[in-house]
């Protein structure tokens, strides 16, 4: 038998009723067998496992993938790096974001432009499903999230080689309306070298593959906000 550790996040954590569990699996068991075992051990996971994502040792895994002994497996819903010659910052933090400090850290003597995207907590949503938000609660699978942030930085550099510095920082914990939640910043020598496009790509990609989730708490209750993107092997 192989002993593994299973970590649960966001809605899966609440359904399971625990943050983590130790399981014994048969040798050569795959992800599909693990899901079957989890349905037996944690009946409240139910249909949620059908759309849940799985990582094995911090890489996305699929039903036919084997699970090695002593693996760290994470179960979570769809989520709502770089060349070291240039500054690259990727971090999950529960501390207040200092936007000026982060931009200063990716500014070089050759830098003439920096583009930043900052996400904020909305107190009032008017599009799609209008509602009020009292606060958001963010959580992350921190080791995998930071590894995937590095991947996003690598992808940015492949697409926009002129980009110099990159900062990708996500805040977690309880955040009130008006609070910055995430920063994507890119610097370059000139504004027409892709910094606008690179920053936009960074936030879009973060929403796809970096395992961070948010619970929205409002006057009428609370709800985990889940994404719709399902990673594939290229992610």
C-alpha positions as CSV (number, residue, x, y, z in Angstrom):
1,X,0.0,0.0,0.0
2,X,1.1,3.6,-0.7
3,X,0.5,6.3,1.9
4,X,-0.4,9.7,0.5
5,X,-1.5,13.1,1.9
6,X,-4.6,14.7,0.4
7,X,-5.2,18.4,0.8
8,X,-8.7,19.9,0.3
9,X,-9.3,23.6,-0.7
10,X,-12.3,25.9,-1.0
11,X,-15.7,24.2,-1.5
12,X,-14.0,20.7,-1.4
13,X,-12.6,21.5,2.0
14,X,-16.0,22.5,3.3
15,X,-17.7,19.4,1.8
16,X,-15.0,17.1,3.2
17,X,-15.1,18.8,6.6
18,X,-11.2,18.6,6.9
19,X,-8.3,20.4,5.4
20,X,-6.2,17.3,4.9
21,X,-6.3,13.5,5.2
22,X,-3.8,10.6,5.1
23,X,-4.9,7.7,2.9
24,X,-3.5,4.3,2.0
25,X,-3.9,3.4,-1.7
26,X,-3.0,0.3,-3.5
27,X,0.3,0.4,-5.4
28,X,-0.1,1.7,-9.0
29,X,-3.4,3.4,-8.0
30,X,-4.3,6.3,-10.3
31,X,-6.3,9.5,-9.9
32,X,-9.5,7.8,-10.9
33,X,-9.1,5.3,-8.1
34,X,-8.3,8.0,-5.7
35,X,-11.6,9.8,-6.5
36,X,-13.5,6.6,-6.0
37,X,-11.9,6.2,-2.6
38,X,-12.7,9.8,-1.7
39,X,-16.3,9.3,-2.6
40,X,-16.4,6.4,-0.2
41,X,-14.5,8.1,2.7
42,X,-16.1,11.6,2.2
43,X,-19.7,11.1,0.9
44,X,-20.5,14.8,1.0
45,X,-17.9,15.4,-1.7
46,X,-20.5,13.8,-4.0
47,X,-20.8,15.3,-7.5
48,X,-18.3,18.0,-6.7
49,X,-15.5,15.5,-7.5
50,X,-16.7,15.3,-11.1
51,X,-15.5,18.9,-11.8
52,X,-12.7,19.0,-9.2
53,X,-9.1,19.5,-10.3
54,X,-6.4,17.3,-8.9
55,X,-2.7,18.0,-8.5
56,X,0.0,15.4,-7.6
57,X,3.2,16.8,-6.2
58,X,2.1,20.3,-7.3
59,X,1.5,19.5,-10.9
60,X,-2.0,19.0,-12.5
61,X,-3.0,15.4,-12.8
62,X,-5.6,13.5,-14.7
63,X,-7.7,10.3,-14.1
64,X,-5.2,7.9,-15.8
65,X,-2.1,9.4,-14.0
66,X,-0.5,7.1,-11.3
67,X,-0.1,8.4,-7.8
68,X,3.3,7.6,-6.3
69,X,4.0,6.7,-2.7
70,X,4.3,9.6,-0.3
71,X,2.6,11.9,-2.8
72,X,1.1,15.2,-1.9
73,X,-2.3,15.4,-3.6
74,X,-4.5,18.4,-3.7
75,X,-8.2,18.5,-4.6
76,X,-9.7,21.8,-5.5
77,X,-12.3,23.5,-7.8
78,X,-11.3,25.3,-11.0
79,X,-9.4,28.4,-10.0
80,X,-11.0,31.6,-10.0
81,X,9.0,32.1,-12.5
82,X,11.2,33.6,-15.3
83,X,14.6,34.5,-16.5
84,X,16.7,35.3,-13.5
85,X,18.7,38.1,-15.3
86,X,15.7,40.3,-14.7
87,X,13.8,40.8,-11.4
88,X,10.9,38.3,-11.1
89,X,8.6,38.5,-8.0
90,X,5.9,35.9,-7.4
91,X,4.3,35.7,-4.0
92,X,1.2,34.7,-2.0
93,X,0.9,37.0,1.0
94,X,-1.5,37.9,3.8
95,X,0.1,41.3,4.1
96,X,-1.1,44.6,2.6
97,X,0.2,45.1,-1.0
98,X,2.6,48.0,-1.4
99,X,2.2,48.9,-5.1
100,X,4.9,51.5,-5.2
101,X,7.4,49.1,-3.5
102,X,6.7,46.3,-5.9
103,X,7.0,48.6,-9.0
104,X,10.3,49.9,-7.6
105,X,11.6,46.3,-7.4
106,X,11.0,45.7,-11.1
107,X,12.4,49.0,-12.2
108,X,15.9,48.9,-13.7
109,X,18.2,51.7,-15.0
110,X,17.0,50.8,-18.5
111,X,13.3,50.8,-17.6
112,X,11.2,53.5,-19.2
113,X,7.7,52.0,-18.8
114,X,5.8,49.9,-16.3
115,X,2.2,48.6,-16.7
116,X,0.3,47.5,-13.6
117,X,-3.0,45.7,-13.1
118,X,-4.5,45.8,-9.6
119,X,-7.6,43.9,-8.7
120,X,-9.8,45.3,-6.0
121,X,-12.6,44.0,-3.8
122,X,-15.9,45.4,-5.1
123,X,-18.5,46.4,-2.5
124,X,-21.2,46.6,-5.2
125,X,-21.5,44.5,-8.3
126,X,-23.8,45.9,-11.0
127,X,-23.1,43.5,-13.9
128,X,-24.6,40.0,-14.4
129,X,-25.9,39.2,-10.9
130,X,-26.2,42.6,-9.0
131,X,-25.4,42.3,-5.3
132,X,-23.4,43.7,-2.4
133,X,-20.3,42.3,-0.9
134,X,-19.4,42.7,2.8
135,X,-15.9,41.1,2.3
136,X,-14.0,38.5,0.4
137,X,-12.0,35.7,1.9
138,X,-9.2,34.4,-0.3
139,X,-7.3,31.2,0.1
140,X,-4.5,29.5,-1.9
141,X,-2.7,26.2,-2.3
142,X,0.5,28.3,-1.6
143,X,3.4,26.1,-2.9
144,X,1.6,25.2,-6.2
145,X,0.3,28.7,-6.6
146,X,3.8,30.2,-6.4
147,X,5.1,27.5,-8.8
148,X,2.3,28.4,-11.3
149,X,3.0,32.1,-10.9
150,X,6.6,31.4,-12.0
151,X,5.2,29.5,-15.0
152,X,3.0,32.5,-15.9
153,X,6.1,34.7,-15.7
154,X,8.0,32.3,-18.0
155,X,5.1,32.4,-20.5
156,X,5.2,36.2,-20.5
157,X,8.9,36.3,-21.2
158,X,8.5,33.8,-24.1
159,X,5.8,36.0,-25.7
160,X,7.2,39.4,-24.9
161,X,11.0,39.1,-24.8
162,X,11.4,42.9,-24.2
163,X,9.7,42.7,-20.8
164,X,12.3,43.3,-18.1
165,X,10.8,42.9,-14.6
166,X,7.6,41.0,-13.6
167,X,5.7,41.0,-10.4
168,X,2.8,38.7,-9.7
169,X,1.5,39.0,-6.1
170,X,-1.8,37.6,-4.7
171,X,-3.1,38.5,-1.3
172,X,-5.1,36.0,0.8
173,X,-7.2,36.2,3.9
174,X,-10.2,38.5,4.7
175,X,-10.3,41.5,2.4
176,X,-12.8,44.4,2.7
177,X,-14.2,46.4,-0.2
178,X,-11.6,48.8,-1.7
179,X,-8.7,46.5,-0.8
180,X,-6.2,45.6,-3.5
181,X,-6.2,41.8,-3.9
182,X,-3.7,41.1,-6.7
183,X,-1.0,42.9,-8.6
184,X,0.4,42.0,-12.0
185,X,3.2,44.4,-13.1
186,X,5.5,44.4,-16.1
187,X,8.4,46.7,-16.9
188,X,10.3,47.4,-20.1
189,X,12.5,50.0,-21.8
190,X,9.6,51.4,-23.8
191,X,5.8,51.4,-23.6
192,X,5.4,49.9,-27.1
193,X,7.3,46.7,-26.3
194,X,4.3,44.6,-25.0
195,X,4.0,45.7,-21.3
196,X,0.3,46.4,-21.7
197,X,-0.4,43.1,-23.3
198,X,1.9,41.2,-20.9
199,X,0.1,42.6,-17.8
200,X,-3.3,41.7,-19.3
201,X,-2.1,38.2,-20.2
202,X,-0.7,37.8,-16.7
203,X,-4.0,38.4,-14.9
204,X,-5.9,36.3,-17.4
205,X,-3.5,33.4,-17.0
206,X,-3.5,33.7,-13.2
207,X,-7.2,33.3,-13.2
208,X,-6.9,30.1,-15.2
209,X,-4.1,28.1,-13.6
210,X,-3.0,29.6,-10.3
211,X,-4.9,27.8,-7.5
212,X,-6.4,30.7,-5.6
213,X,-10.1,30.9,-4.6
214,X,-12.4,33.4,-3.0
215,X,-15.4,33.2,-0.8
216,X,-17.8,36.1,-1.2
217,X,-19.7,37.1,1.9
218,X,-22.7,39.4,1.6
219,X,-25.8,40.5,3.4
220,X,-27.6,37.3,2.2
221,X,-25.0,34.7,2.9
222,X,-21.7,33.4,1.6
223,X,-20.6,31.5,-1.5
224,X,-17.3,30.2,-3.0
225,X,-16.7,31.7,-6.4
226,X,-15.4,29.1,-8.8
227,X,-14.0,29.5,-12.3
228,X,-15.0,27.5,-15.4
229,X,-11.5,27.0,-17.0
230,X,-10.3,23.4,-16.9
231,X,-6.5,23.0,-17.3
232,X,-5.1,20.5,-19.7
233,X,-1.6,18.8,-19.9
234,X,-0.1,21.9,-21.6
235,X,-0.9,24.0,-18.4
